[in-house]
Protein backbone atom coordinates (compact mmCIF):
# COMPACT_ATOMS: atom_id res chain seq x y z
CA UNK A 1 0.00 0.00 0.00
CA UNK A 2 1.40 3.35 -0.99
CA UNK A 3 1.56 6.10 1.57
CA UNK A 4 1.03 9.74 0.70
CA UNK A 5 3.61 12.38 1.59
CA UNK A 6 2.15 13.00 5.04
CA UNK A 7 2.90 9.36 5.98
CA UNK A 8 -0.70 8.34 6.52
CA UNK A 9 -2.19 5.22 5.05
CA UNK A 10 -5.34 5.96 3.12
CA UNK A 11 -7.48 4.65 0.37
CA UNK A 12 -9.83 1.79 -0.24
CA UNK A 13 -8.74 -1.82 -0.34
CA UNK A 14 -9.86 -3.54 -3.54
CA UNK A 15 -9.34 -7.27 -3.82
CA UNK A 16 -10.38 -9.66 -6.56
CA UNK A 17 -11.17 -12.35 -3.98
CA UNK A 18 -11.56 -12.45 -0.22
CA UNK A 19 -8.20 -12.36 1.52
CA UNK A 20 -8.52 -12.02 5.32
CA UNK A 21 -4.76 -11.60 5.78
CA UNK A 22 -4.55 -8.63 3.41
CA UNK A 23 -7.69 -7.10 4.94
CA UNK A 24 -6.16 -7.36 8.40
CA UNK A 25 -2.88 -5.81 7.21
CA UNK A 26 -4.83 -2.95 5.61
CA UNK A 27 -6.76 -2.27 8.83
CA UNK A 28 -3.61 -2.43 10.97
CA UNK A 29 -1.75 -0.08 8.63
CA UNK A 30 -4.62 2.39 8.93
CA UNK A 31 -4.70 2.17 12.73
CA UNK A 32 -0.91 2.55 12.92
CA UNK A 33 -1.18 5.75 10.90
CA UNK A 34 -3.45 7.36 13.53
CA UNK A 35 -2.19 9.30 16.51
CA UNK A 36 -3.18 8.17 20.00
CA UNK A 37 -5.70 11.01 20.24
CA UNK A 38 -7.28 10.03 16.93
CA UNK A 39 -7.52 6.36 18.00
CA UNK A 40 -9.29 7.29 21.22
CA UNK A 41 -11.65 9.64 19.37
CA UNK A 42 -12.47 6.87 16.92
CA UNK A 43 -13.02 4.38 19.75
CA UNK A 44 -15.35 6.74 21.66
CA UNK A 45 -17.30 7.65 18.50
CA UNK A 46 -17.80 3.99 17.55
CA UNK A 47 -18.83 3.14 21.13
CA UNK A 48 -21.48 5.88 21.03
CA UNK A 49 -22.71 4.66 17.63
CA UNK A 50 -23.04 1.12 18.97
CA UNK A 51 -24.85 2.26 22.13
CA UNK A 52 -27.24 4.38 20.04
CA UNK A 53 -27.96 1.50 17.66
CA UNK A 54 -28.63 -0.86 20.58
CA UNK A 55 -30.98 1.67 22.21
CA UNK A 56 -32.87 2.18 18.92
CA UNK A 57 -33.47 -1.56 18.69
CA UNK A 58 -34.73 -1.91 22.24
CA UNK A 59 -31.55 -3.01 24.00
CA UNK A 60 -31.08 -0.60 26.85
CA UNK A 61 -28.91 -0.84 29.93
CA UNK A 62 -30.09 -3.47 32.41
CA UNK A 63 -31.85 -2.34 35.54
CA UNK A 64 -29.36 -1.63 38.31
CA UNK A 65 -29.84 -3.21 41.72
CA UNK A 66 -30.07 -0.76 44.58
CA UNK A 67 -28.96 -2.00 48.00
CA UNK A 68 -31.09 -0.75 50.83
CA UNK A 69 -29.73 -0.46 54.36
mmJSON file of the N, C-alpha and C atoms, coordinates in Angstrom:
{"data_MODEL":{"atom_site":{
"group_PDB":["ATOM","ATOM","ATOM","ATOM","ATOM","ATOM","ATOM","ATOM","ATOM","ATOM","ATOM","ATOM","ATOM","ATOM","ATOM","ATOM","ATOM","ATOM","ATOM","ATOM","ATOM","ATOM","ATOM","ATOM","ATOM","ATOM","ATOM","ATOM","ATOM","ATOM","ATOM","ATOM","ATOM","ATOM","ATOM","ATOM","ATOM","ATOM","ATOM","ATOM","ATOM","ATOM","ATOM","ATOM","ATOM","ATOM","ATOM","ATOM","ATOM","ATOM","ATOM","ATOM","ATOM","ATOM","ATOM","ATOM","ATOM","ATOM","ATOM","ATOM","ATOM","ATOM","ATOM","ATOM","ATOM","ATOM","ATOM","ATOM","ATOM","ATOM","ATOM","ATOM","ATOM","ATOM","ATOM","ATOM","ATOM","ATOM","ATOM","ATOM","ATOM","ATOM","ATOM","ATOM","ATOM","ATOM","ATOM","ATOM","ATOM","ATOM","ATOM","ATOM","ATOM","ATOM","ATOM","ATOM","ATOM","ATOM","ATOM","ATOM","ATOM","ATOM","ATOM","ATOM","ATOM","ATOM","ATOM","ATOM","ATOM","ATOM","ATOM","ATOM","ATOM","ATOM","ATOM","ATOM","ATOM","ATOM","ATOM","ATOM","ATOM","ATOM","ATOM","ATOM","ATOM","ATOM","ATOM","ATOM","ATOM","ATOM","ATOM","ATOM","ATOM","ATOM","ATOM","ATOM","ATOM","ATOM","ATOM","ATOM","ATOM","ATOM","ATOM","ATOM","ATOM","ATOM","ATOM","ATOM","ATOM","ATOM","ATOM","ATOM","ATOM","ATOM","ATOM","ATOM","ATOM","ATOM","ATOM","ATOM","ATOM","ATOM","ATOM","ATOM","ATOM","ATOM","ATOM","ATOM","ATOM","ATOM","ATOM","ATOM","ATOM","ATOM","ATOM","ATOM","ATOM","ATOM","ATOM","ATOM","ATOM","ATOM","ATOM","ATOM","ATOM","ATOM","ATOM","ATOM","ATOM","ATOM","ATOM","ATOM","ATOM","ATOM","ATOM","ATOM","ATOM","ATOM","ATOM","ATOM","ATOM","ATOM","ATOM","ATOM","ATOM","ATOM","ATOM"],
"id":[1,2,3,4,5,6,7,8,9,10,11,12,13,14,15,16,17,18,19,20,21,22,23,24,25,26,27,28,29,30,31,32,33,34,35,36,37,38,39,40,41,42,43,44,45,46,47,48,49,50,51,52,53,54,55,56,57,58,59,60,61,62,63,64,65,66,67,68,69,70,71,72,73,74,75,76,77,78,79,80,81,82,83,84,85,86,87,88,89,90,91,92,93,94,95,96,97,98,99,100,101,102,103,104,105,106,107,108,109,110,111,112,113,114,115,116,117,118,119,120,121,122,123,124,125,126,127,128,129,130,131,132,133,134,135,136,137,138,139,140,141,142,143,144,145,146,147,148,149,150,151,152,153,154,155,156,157,158,159,160,161,162,163,164,165,166,167,168,169,170,171,172,173,174,175,176,177,178,179,180,181,182,183,184,185,186,187,188,189,190,191,192,193,194,195,196,197,198,199,200,201,202,203,204,205,206,207],
"type_symbol":["N","C","C","N","C","C","N","C","C","N","C","C","N","C","C","N","C","C","N","C","C","N","C","C","N","C","C","N","C","C","N","C","C","N","C","C","N","C","C","N","C","C","N","C","C","N","C","C","N","C","C","N","C","C","N","C","C","N","C","C","N","C","C","N","C","C","N","C","C","N","C","C","N","C","C","N","C","C","N","C","C","N","C","C","N","C","C","N","C","C","N","C","C","N","C","C","N","C","C","N","C","C","N","C","C","N","C","C","N","C","C","N","C","C","N","C","C","N","C","C","N","C","C","N","C","C","N","C","C","N","C","C","N","C","C","N","C","C","N","C","C","N","C","C","N","C","C","N","C","C","N","C","C","N","C","C","N","C","C","N","C","C","N","C","C","N","C","C","N","C","C","N","C","C","N","C","C","N","C","C","N","C","C","N","C","C","N","C","C","N","C","C","N","C","C","N","C","C","N","C","C","N","C","C","N","C","C"],
"label_atom_id":["N","CA","C","N","CA","C","N","CA","C","N","CA","C","N","CA","C","N","CA","C","N","CA","C","N","CA","C","N","CA","C","N","CA","C","N","CA","C","N","CA","C","N","CA","C","N","CA","C","N","CA","C","N","CA","C","N","CA","C","N","CA","C","N","CA","C","N","CA","C","N","CA","C","N","CA","C","N","CA","C","N","CA","C","N","CA","C","N","CA","C","N","CA","C","N","CA","C","N","CA","C","N","CA","C","N","CA","C","N","CA","C","N","CA","C","N","CA","C","N","CA","C","N","CA","C","N","CA","C","N","CA","C","N","CA","C","N","CA","C","N","CA","C","N","CA","C","N","CA","C","N","CA","C","N","CA","C","N","CA","C","N","CA","C","N","CA","C","N","CA","C","N","CA","C","N","CA","C","N","CA","C","N","CA","C","N","CA","C","N","CA","C","N","CA","C","N","CA","C","N","CA","C","N","CA","C","N","CA","C","N","CA","C","N","CA","C","N","CA","C","N","CA","C","N","CA","C","N","CA","C","N","CA","C","N","CA","C","N","CA","C"],
"label_alt_id":[null,null,null,null,null,null,null,null,null,null,null,null,null,null,null,null,null,null,null,null,null,null,null,null,null,null,null,null,null,null,null,null,null,null,null,null,null,null,null,null,null,null,null,null,null,null,null,null,null,null,null,null,null,null,null,null,null,null,null,null,null,null,null,null,null,null,null,null,null,null,null,null,null,null,null,null,null,null,null,null,null,null,null,null,null,null,null,null,null,null,null,null,null,null,null,null,null,null,null,null,null,null,null,null,null,null,null,null,null,null,null,null,null,null,null,null,null,null,null,null,null,null,null,null,null,null,null,null,null,null,null,null,null,null,null,null,null,null,null,null,null,null,null,null,null,null,null,null,null,null,null,null,null,null,null,null,null,null,null,null,null,null,null,null,null,null,null,null,null,null,null,null,null,null,null,null,null,null,null,null,null,null,null,null,null,null,null,null,null,null,null,null,null,null,null,null,null,null,null,null,null,null,null,null,null,null,null],
"label_comp_id":["UNK","UNK","UNK","UNK","UNK","UNK","UNK","UNK","UNK","UNK","UNK","UNK","UNK","UNK","UNK","UNK","UNK","UNK","UNK","UNK","UNK","UNK","UNK","UNK","UNK","UNK","UNK","UNK","UNK","UNK","UNK","UNK","UNK","UNK","UNK","UNK","UNK","UNK","UNK","UNK","UNK","UNK","UNK","UNK","UNK","UNK","UNK","UNK","UNK","UNK","UNK","UNK","UNK","UNK","UNK","UNK","UNK","UNK","UNK","UNK","UNK","UNK","UNK","UNK","UNK","UNK","UNK","UNK","UNK","UNK","UNK","UNK","UNK","UNK","UNK","UNK","UNK","UNK","UNK","UNK","UNK","UNK","UNK","UNK","UNK","UNK","UNK","UNK","UNK","UNK","UNK","UNK","UNK","UNK","UNK","UNK","UNK","UNK","UNK","UNK","UNK","UNK","UNK","UNK","UNK","UNK","UNK","UNK","UNK","UNK","UNK","UNK","UNK","UNK","UNK","UNK","UNK","UNK","UNK","UNK","UNK","UNK","UNK","UNK","UNK","UNK","UNK","UNK","UNK","UNK","UNK","UNK","UNK","UNK","UNK","UNK","UNK","UNK","UNK","UNK","UNK","UNK","UNK","UNK","UNK","UNK","UNK","UNK","UNK","UNK","UNK","UNK","UNK","UNK","UNK","UNK","UNK","UNK","UNK","UNK","UNK","UNK","UNK","UNK","UNK","UNK","UNK","UNK","UNK","UNK","UNK","UNK","UNK","UNK","UNK","UNK","UNK","UNK","UNK","UNK","UNK","UNK","UNK","UNK","UNK","UNK","UNK","UNK","UNK","UNK","UNK","UNK","UNK","UNK","UNK","UNK","UNK","UNK","UNK","UNK","UNK","UNK","UNK","UNK","UNK","UNK","UNK"],
"label_asym_id":["A","A","A","A","A","A","A","A","A","A","A","A","A","A","A","A","A","A","A","A","A","A","A","A","A","A","A","A","A","A","A","A","A","A","A","A","A","A","A","A","A","A","A","A","A","A","A","A","A","A","A","A","A","A","A","A","A","A","A","A","A","A","A","A","A","A","A","A","A","A","A","A","A","A","A","A","A","A","A","A","A","A","A","A","A","A","A","A","A","A","A","A","A","A","A","A","A","A","A","A","A","A","A","A","A","A","A","A","A","A","A","A","A","A","A","A","A","A","A","A","A","A","A","A","A","A","A","A","A","A","A","A","A","A","A","A","A","A","A","A","A","A","A","A","A","A","A","A","A","A","A","A","A","A","A","A","A","A","A","A","A","A","A","A","A","A","A","A","A","A","A","A","A","A","A","A","A","A","A","A","A","A","A","A","A","A","A","A","A","A","A","A","A","A","A","A","A","A","A","A","A","A","A","A","A","A","A"],
"label_entity_id":["1","1","1","1","1","1","1","1","1","1","1","1","1","1","1","1","1","1","1","1","1","1","1","1","1","1","1","1","1","1","1","1","1","1","1","1","1","1","1","1","1","1","1","1","1","1","1","1","1","1","1","1","1","1","1","1","1","1","1","1","1","1","1","1","1","1","1","1","1","1","1","1","1","1","1","1","1","1","1","1","1","1","1","1","1","1","1","1","1","1","1","1","1","1","1","1","1","1","1","1","1","1","1","1","1","1","1","1","1","1","1","1","1","1","1","1","1","1","1","1","1","1","1","1","1","1","1","1","1","1","1","1","1","1","1","1","1","1","1","1","1","1","1","1","1","1","1","1","1","1","1","1","1","1","1","1","1","1","1","1","1","1","1","1","1","1","1","1","1","1","1","1","1","1","1","1","1","1","1","1","1","1","1","1","1","1","1","1","1","1","1","1","1","1","1","1","1","1","1","1","1","1","1","1","1","1","1"],
"label_seq_id":[1,1,1,2,2,2,3,3,3,4,4,4,5,5,5,6,6,6,7,7,7,8,8,8,9,9,9,10,10,10,11,11,11,12,12,12,13,13,13,14,14,14,15,15,15,16,16,16,17,17,17,18,18,18,19,19,19,20,20,20,21,21,21,22,22,22,23,23,23,24,24,24,25,25,25,26,26,26,27,27,27,28,28,28,29,29,29,30,30,30,31,31,31,32,32,32,33,33,33,34,34,34,35,35,35,36,36,36,37,37,37,38,38,38,39,39,39,40,40,40,41,41,41,42,42,42,43,43,43,44,44,44,45,45,45,46,46,46,47,47,47,48,48,48,49,49,49,50,50,50,51,51,51,52,52,52,53,53,53,54,54,54,55,55,55,56,56,56,57,57,57,58,58,58,59,59,59,60,60,60,61,61,61,62,62,62,63,63,63,64,64,64,65,65,65,66,66,66,67,67,67,68,68,68,69,69,69],
"pdbx_PDB_ins_code":[null,null,null,null,null,null,null,null,null,null,null,null,null,null,null,null,null,null,null,null,null,null,null,null,null,null,null,null,null,null,null,null,null,null,null,null,null,null,null,null,null,null,null,null,null,null,null,null,null,null,null,null,null,null,null,null,null,null,null,null,null,null,null,null,null,null,null,null,null,null,null,null,null,null,null,null,null,null,null,null,null,null,null,null,null,null,null,null,null,null,null,null,null,null,null,null,null,null,null,null,null,null,null,null,null,null,null,null,null,null,null,null,null,null,null,null,null,null,null,null,null,null,null,null,null,null,null,null,null,null,null,null,null,null,null,null,null,null,null,null,null,null,null,null,null,null,null,null,null,null,null,null,null,null,null,null,null,null,null,null,null,null,null,null,null,null,null,null,null,null,null,null,null,null,null,null,null,null,null,null,null,null,null,null,null,null,null,null,null,null,null,null,null,null,null,null,null,null,null,null,null,null,null,null,null,null,null],
"Cartn_x":[0.845,0.0,0.891,0.623,1.405,0.947,1.882,1.561,1.758,0.839,1.025,2.162,2.465,3.606,3.499,2.277,2.154,2.36,2.597,2.904,1.696,0.516,-0.698,-1.154,-1.589,-2.186,-3.595,-3.991,-5.342,-5.77,-6.992,-7.483,-8.478,-8.856,-9.827,-9.156,-9.326,-8.736,-9.646,-9.106,-9.861,-9.159,-9.886,-9.339,-10.227,-9.609,-10.376,-11.14,-10.54,-11.169,-10.945,-11.732,-11.562,-10.178,-9.519,-8.202,-8.125,-8.492,-8.515,-7.17,-6.083,-4.758,-4.476,-4.785,-4.548,-5.499,-6.747,-7.693,-7.194,-6.684,-6.156,-4.956,-4.045,-2.881,-3.305,-4.324,-4.831,-5.38,-6.192,-6.761,-5.664,-4.689,-3.612,-2.757,-2.517,-1.747,-2.501,-3.822,-4.62,-4.545,-4.729,-4.703,-3.323,-2.258,-0.907,-0.667,-1.382,-1.18,-1.852,-2.743,-3.447,-2.616,-2.824,-2.194,-3.017,-2.469,-3.182,-4.497,-4.474,-5.696,-6.751,-6.339,-7.284,-7.856,-7.026,-7.515,-8.573,-8.318,-9.292,-10.573,-10.462,-11.652,-12.473,-11.8,-12.473,-13.155,-12.467,-13.024,-14.266,-14.203,-15.348,-16.523,-16.237,-17.299,-17.997,-17.208,-17.799,-18.575,-18.102,-18.832,-20.186,-20.209,-21.478,-22.422,-21.883,-22.713,-23.324,-22.537,-23.036,-24.101,-23.873,-24.851,-26.145,-26.05,-27.245,-28.015,-27.305,-27.956,-28.654,-28.002,-28.627,-29.877,-29.83,-30.979,-32.134,-31.829,-32.868,-33.584,-32.886,-33.468,-33.958,-34.118,-34.733,-33.795,-32.515,-31.547,-30.955,-31.578,-31.084,-30.257,-29.702,-28.906,-29.808,-29.286,-30.091,-30.404,-31.457,-31.851,-30.788,-30.378,-29.361,-30.034,-29.343,-29.837,-29.419,-30.35,-30.07,-30.113,-29.007,-28.958,-29.581,-30.462,-31.091,-30.503,-30.328,-29.734,-30.666],
"Cartn_y":[-1.169,0.0,1.232,2.122,3.35,4.319,5.083,6.104,7.468,8.383,9.743,10.447,11.652,12.384,12.61,12.734,13.0,11.736,10.58,9.36,8.566,9.022,8.338,7.346,6.193,5.221,5.678,5.565,5.962,5.131,5.316,4.648,3.569,2.864,1.794,0.526,-0.533,-1.816,-2.505,-2.821,-3.537,-4.851,-5.94,-7.271,-8.036,-8.855,-9.663,-10.763,-11.295,-12.354,-12.034,-12.661,-12.447,-12.891,-12.033,-12.358,-11.757,-12.54,-12.023,-11.473,-12.068,-11.6,-10.197,-9.958,-8.629,-7.594,-8.014,-7.098,-6.683,-7.64,-7.357,-6.421,-6.681,-5.815,-4.391,-4.269,-2.953,-2.207,-2.892,-2.271,-1.871,-2.743,-2.434,-1.264,-1.2,-0.076,1.226,1.182,2.388,2.8,1.847,2.169,2.655,2.097,2.553,3.98,4.397,5.748,6.812,6.4,7.362,7.705,8.914,9.296,8.686,8.71,8.172,8.909,10.22,11.015,10.606,10.421,10.026,8.636,7.715,6.364,6.405,7.193,7.289,7.965,8.99,9.644,8.662,7.876,6.866,5.832,5.383,4.382,4.919,6.162,6.738,6.958,7.418,7.649,6.339,5.28,3.986,3.394,3.614,3.136,3.828,5.146,5.884,5.39,5.147,4.656,3.306,2.432,1.116,1.229,2.067,2.261,2.841,3.795,4.385,3.344,2.526,1.497,0.477,0.083,-0.858,-0.256,1.012,1.674,1.793,2.063,2.178,0.853,-0.236,-1.56,-2.216,-1.412,-1.912,-2.541,-2.439,-3.013,-1.889,-1.647,-0.598,-1.212,-0.354,-0.835,-1.655,-2.701,-3.465,-2.653,-3.031,-2.335,-2.582,-1.512,-1.628,-2.022,-2.834,-3.206,-2.146,-1.775,-0.763,-1.465,-1.394,-2.001,-1.035,-1.568,-0.751,-1.131,-0.148,-0.455,-1.226],
"Cartn_z":[0.0,0.0,0.0,-0.917,-0.991,0.073,0.578,1.573,0.943,1.2,0.697,1.423,1.024,1.585,3.087,3.61,5.039,5.878,5.249,5.978,6.425,6.092,6.517,5.477,5.95,5.053,4.727,3.494,3.124,1.934,1.545,0.367,0.69,-0.35,-0.238,-0.727,0.033,-0.338,-1.348,-2.516,-3.545,-3.802,-3.588,-3.816,-4.788,-5.619,-6.564,-5.821,-4.778,-3.978,-2.507,-1.657,-0.216,0.224,0.976,1.522,2.921,3.95,5.318,5.793,5.355,5.783,5.258,3.987,3.408,4.007,4.305,4.936,6.313,7.066,8.396,8.311,7.388,7.206,6.844,5.995,5.608,6.818,7.634,8.834,9.822,10.035,10.971,10.481,9.178,8.629,8.852,8.691,8.927,10.397,11.297,12.727,13.172,12.59,12.924,12.457,11.421,10.898,11.769,12.677,13.526,14.755,15.244,16.509,17.643,18.844,19.998,20.208,20.076,20.237,19.215,17.97,16.925,17.18,17.679,17.998,19.089,20.14,21.225,20.737,19.917,19.367,18.544,17.726,16.915,17.802,18.84,19.746,20.451,20.963,21.657,20.707,19.478,18.502,18.134,17.904,17.55,18.727,19.95,21.128,21.241,20.996,21.026,19.935,18.733,17.634,17.986,18.583,18.965,20.046,21.048,22.125,21.571,20.647,20.04,19.227,18.465,17.661,18.56,19.651,20.583,21.211,21.596,22.209,21.206,19.943,18.923,18.699,18.919,18.687,19.971,21.02,22.243,23.244,23.058,24.001,24.84,25.968,26.854,27.951,28.802,29.93,30.862,31.467,32.409,33.661,34.313,35.539,36.605,37.263,38.309,39.633,40.406,41.725,42.738,43.573,44.581,45.946,46.653,47.999,48.997,49.794,50.825,52.173,53.041,54.357,55.261],
"occupancy":[1.0,1.0,1.0,1.0,1.0,1.0,1.0,1.0,1.0,1.0,1.0,1.0,1.0,1.0,1.0,1.0,1.0,1.0,1.0,1.0,1.0,1.0,1.0,1.0,1.0,1.0,1.0,1.0,1.0,1.0,1.0,1.0,1.0,1.0,1.0,1.0,1.0,1.0,1.0,1.0,1.0,1.0,1.0,1.0,1.0,1.0,1.0,1.0,1.0,1.0,1.0,1.0,1.0,1.0,1.0,1.0,1.0,1.0,1.0,1.0,1.0,1.0,1.0,1.0,1.0,1.0,1.0,1.0,1.0,1.0,1.0,1.0,1.0,1.0,1.0,1.0,1.0,1.0,1.0,1.0,1.0,1.0,1.0,1.0,1.0,1.0,1.0,1.0,1.0,1.0,1.0,1.0,1.0,1.0,1.0,1.0,1.0,1.0,1.0,1.0,1.0,1.0,1.0,1.0,1.0,1.0,1.0,1.0,1.0,1.0,1.0,1.0,1.0,1.0,1.0,1.0,1.0,1.0,1.0,1.0,1.0,1.0,1.0,1.0,1.0,1.0,1.0,1.0,1.0,1.0,1.0,1.0,1.0,1.0,1.0,1.0,1.0,1.0,1.0,1.0,1.0,1.0,1.0,1.0,1.0,1.0,1.0,1.0,1.0,1.0,1.0,1.0,1.0,1.0,1.0,1.0,1.0,1.0,1.0,1.0,1.0,1.0,1.0,1.0,1.0,1.0,1.0,1.0,1.0,1.0,1.0,1.0,1.0,1.0,1.0,1.0,1.0,1.0,1.0,1.0,1.0,1.0,1.0,1.0,1.0,1.0,1.0,1.0,1.0,1.0,1.0,1.0,1.0,1.0,1.0,1.0,1.0,1.0,1.0,1.0,1.0,1.0,1.0,1.0,1.0,1.0,1.0],
"B_iso_or_equiv":[0.0,0.0,0.0,0.0,0.0,0.0,0.0,0.0,0.0,0.0,0.0,0.0,0.0,0.0,0.0,0.0,0.0,0.0,0.0,0.0,0.0,0.0,0.0,0.0,0.0,0.0,0.0,0.0,0.0,0.0,0.0,0.0,0.0,0.0,0.0,0.0,0.0,0.0,0.0,0.0,0.0,0.0,0.0,0.0,0.0,0.0,0.0,0.0,0.0,0.0,0.0,0.0,0.0,0.0,0.0,0.0,0.0,0.0,0.0,0.0,0.0,0.0,0.0,0.0,0.0,0.0,0.0,0.0,0.0,0.0,0.0,0.0,0.0,0.0,0.0,0.0,0.0,0.0,0.0,0.0,0.0,0.0,0.0,0.0,0.0,0.0,0.0,0.0,0.0,0.0,0.0,0.0,0.0,0.0,0.0,0.0,0.0,0.0,0.0,0.0,0.0,0.0,0.0,0.0,0.0,0.0,0.0,0.0,0.0,0.0,0.0,0.0,0.0,0.0,0.0,0.0,0.0,0.0,0.0,0.0,0.0,0.0,0.0,0.0,0.0,0.0,0.0,0.0,0.0,0.0,0.0,0.0,0.0,0.0,0.0,0.0,0.0,0.0,0.0,0.0,0.0,0.0,0.0,0.0,0.0,0.0,0.0,0.0,0.0,0.0,0.0,0.0,0.0,0.0,0.0,0.0,0.0,0.0,0.0,0.0,0.0,0.0,0.0,0.0,0.0,0.0,0.0,0.0,0.0,0.0,0.0,0.0,0.0,0.0,0.0,0.0,0.0,0.0,0.0,0.0,0.0,0.0,0.0,0.0,0.0,0.0,0.0,0.0,0.0,0.0,0.0,0.0,0.0,0.0,0.0,0.0,0.0,0.0,0.0,0.0,0.0,0.0,0.0,0.0,0.0,0.0,0.0],
"pdbx_formal_charge":[null,null,null,null,null,null,null,null,null,null,null,null,null,null,null,null,null,null,null,null,null,null,null,null,null,null,null,null,null,null,null,null,null,null,null,null,null,null,null,null,null,null,null,null,null,null,null,null,null,null,null,null,null,null,null,null,null,null,null,null,null,null,null,null,null,null,null,null,null,null,null,null,null,null,null,null,null,null,null,null,null,null,null,null,null,null,null,null,null,null,null,null,null,null,null,null,null,null,null,null,null,null,null,null,null,null,null,null,null,null,null,null,null,null,null,null,null,null,null,null,null,null,null,null,null,null,null,null,null,null,null,null,null,null,null,null,null,null,null,null,null,null,null,null,null,null,null,null,null,null,null,null,null,null,null,null,null,null,null,null,null,null,null,null,null,null,null,null,null,null,null,null,null,null,null,null,null,null,null,null,null,null,null,null,null,null,null,null,null,null,null,null,null,null,null,null,null,null,null,null,null,null,null,null,null,null,null],
"auth_seq_id":[1,1,1,2,2,2,3,3,3,4,4,4,5,5,5,6,6,6,7,7,7,8,8,8,9,9,9,10,10,10,11,11,11,12,12,12,13,13,13,14,14,14,15,15,15,16,16,16,17,17,17,18,18,18,19,19,19,20,20,20,21,21,21,22,22,22,23,23,23,24,24,24,25,25,25,26,26,26,27,27,27,28,28,28,29,29,29,30,30,30,31,31,31,32,32,32,33,33,33,34,34,34,35,35,35,36,36,36,37,37,37,38,38,38,39,39,39,40,40,40,41,41,41,42,42,42,43,43,43,44,44,44,45,45,45,46,46,46,47,47,47,48,48,48,49,49,49,50,50,50,51,51,51,52,52,52,53,53,53,54,54,54,55,55,55,56,56,56,57,57,57,58,58,58,59,59,59,60,60,60,61,61,61,62,62,62,63,63,63,64,64,64,65,65,65,66,66,66,67,67,67,68,68,68,69,69,69],
"auth_comp_id":["UNK","UNK","UNK","UNK","UNK","UNK","UNK","UNK","UNK","UNK","UNK","UNK","UNK","UNK","UNK","UNK","UNK","UNK","UNK","UNK","UNK","UNK","UNK","UNK","UNK","UNK","UNK","UNK","UNK","UNK","UNK","UNK","UNK","UNK","UNK","UNK","UNK","UNK","UNK","UNK","UNK","UNK","UNK","UNK","UNK","UNK","UNK","UNK","UNK","UNK","UNK","UNK","UNK","UNK","UNK","UNK","UNK","UNK","UNK","UNK","UNK","UNK","UNK","UNK","UNK","UNK","UNK","UNK","UNK","UNK","UNK","UNK","UNK","UNK","UNK","UNK","UNK","UNK","UNK","UNK","UNK","UNK","UNK","UNK","UNK","UNK","UNK","UNK","UNK","UNK","UNK","UNK","UNK","UNK","UNK","UNK","UNK","UNK","UNK","UNK","UNK","UNK","UNK","UNK","UNK","UNK","UNK","UNK","UNK","UNK","UNK","UNK","UNK","UNK","UNK","UNK","UNK","UNK","UNK","UNK","UNK","UNK","UNK","UNK","UNK","UNK","UNK","UNK","UNK","UNK","UNK","UNK","UNK","UNK","UNK","UNK","UNK","UNK","UNK","UNK","UNK","UNK","UNK","UNK","UNK","UNK","UNK","UNK","UNK","UNK","UNK","UNK","UNK","UNK","UNK","UNK","UNK","UNK","UNK","UNK","UNK","UNK","UNK","UNK","UNK","UNK","UNK","UNK","UNK","UNK","UNK","UNK","UNK","UNK","UNK","UNK","UNK","UNK","UNK","UNK","UNK","UNK","UNK","UNK","UNK","UNK","UNK","UNK","UNK","UNK","UNK","UNK","UNK","UNK","UNK","UNK","UNK","UNK","UNK","UNK","UNK","UNK","UNK","UNK","UNK","UNK","UNK"],
"auth_asym_id":["A","A","A","A","A","A","A","A","A","A","A","A","A","A","A","A","A","A","A","A","A","A","A","A","A","A","A","A","A","A","A","A","A","A","A","A","A","A","A","A","A","A","A","A","A","A","A","A","A","A","A","A","A","A","A","A","A","A","A","A","A","A","A","A","A","A","A","A","A","A","A","A","A","A","A","A","A","A","A","A","A","A","A","A","A","A","A","A","A","A","A","A","A","A","A","A","A","A","A","A","A","A","A","A","A","A","A","A","A","A","A","A","A","A","A","A","A","A","A","A","A","A","A","A","A","A","A","A","A","A","A","A","A","A","A","A","A","A","A","A","A","A","A","A","A","A","A","A","A","A","A","A","A","A","A","A","A","A","A","A","A","A","A","A","A","A","A","A","A","A","A","A","A","A","A","A","A","A","A","A","A","A","A","A","A","A","A","A","A","A","A","A","A","A","A","A","A","A","A","A","A","A","A","A","A","A","A"],
"auth_atom_id":["N","CA","C","N","CA","C","N","CA","C","N","CA","C","N","CA","C","N","CA","C","N","CA","C","N","CA","C","N","CA","C","N","CA","C","N","CA","C","N","CA","C","N","CA","C","N","CA","C","N","CA","C","N","CA","C","N","CA","C","N","CA","C","N","CA","C","N","CA","C","N","CA","C","N","CA","C","N","CA","C","N","CA","C","N","CA","C","N","CA","C","N","CA","C","N","CA","C","N","CA","C","N","CA","C","N","CA","C","N","CA","C","N","CA","C","N","CA","C","N","CA","C","N","CA","C","N","CA","C","N","CA","C","N","CA","C","N","CA","C","N","CA","C","N","CA","C","N","CA","C","N","CA","C","N","CA","C","N","CA","C","N","CA","C","N","CA","C","N","CA","C","N","CA","C","N","CA","C","N","CA","C","N","CA","C","N","CA","C","N","CA","C","N","CA","C","N","CA","C","N","CA","C","N","CA","C","N","CA","C","N","CA","C","N","CA","C","N","CA","C","N","CA","C","N","CA","C","N","CA","C","N","CA","C","N","CA","C","N","CA","C"],
"pdbx_PDB_model_num":[1,1,1,1,1,1,1,1,1,1,1,1,1,1,1,1,1,1,1,1,1,1,1,1,1,1,1,1,1,1,1,1,1,1,1,1,1,1,1,1,1,1,1,1,1,1,1,1,1,1,1,1,1,1,1,1,1,1,1,1,1,1,1,1,1,1,1,1,1,1,1,1,1,1,1,1,1,1,1,1,1,1,1,1,1,1,1,1,1,1,1,1,1,1,1,1,1,1,1,1,1,1,1,1,1,1,1,1,1,1,1,1,1,1,1,1,1,1,1,1,1,1,1,1,1,1,1,1,1,1,1,1,1,1,1,1,1,1,1,1,1,1,1,1,1,1,1,1,1,1,1,1,1,1,1,1,1,1,1,1,1,1,1,1,1,1,1,1,1,1,1,1,1,1,1,1,1,1,1,1,1,1,1,1,1,1,1,1,1,1,1,1,1,1,1,1,1,1,1,1,1,1,1,1,1,1,1]
}}}
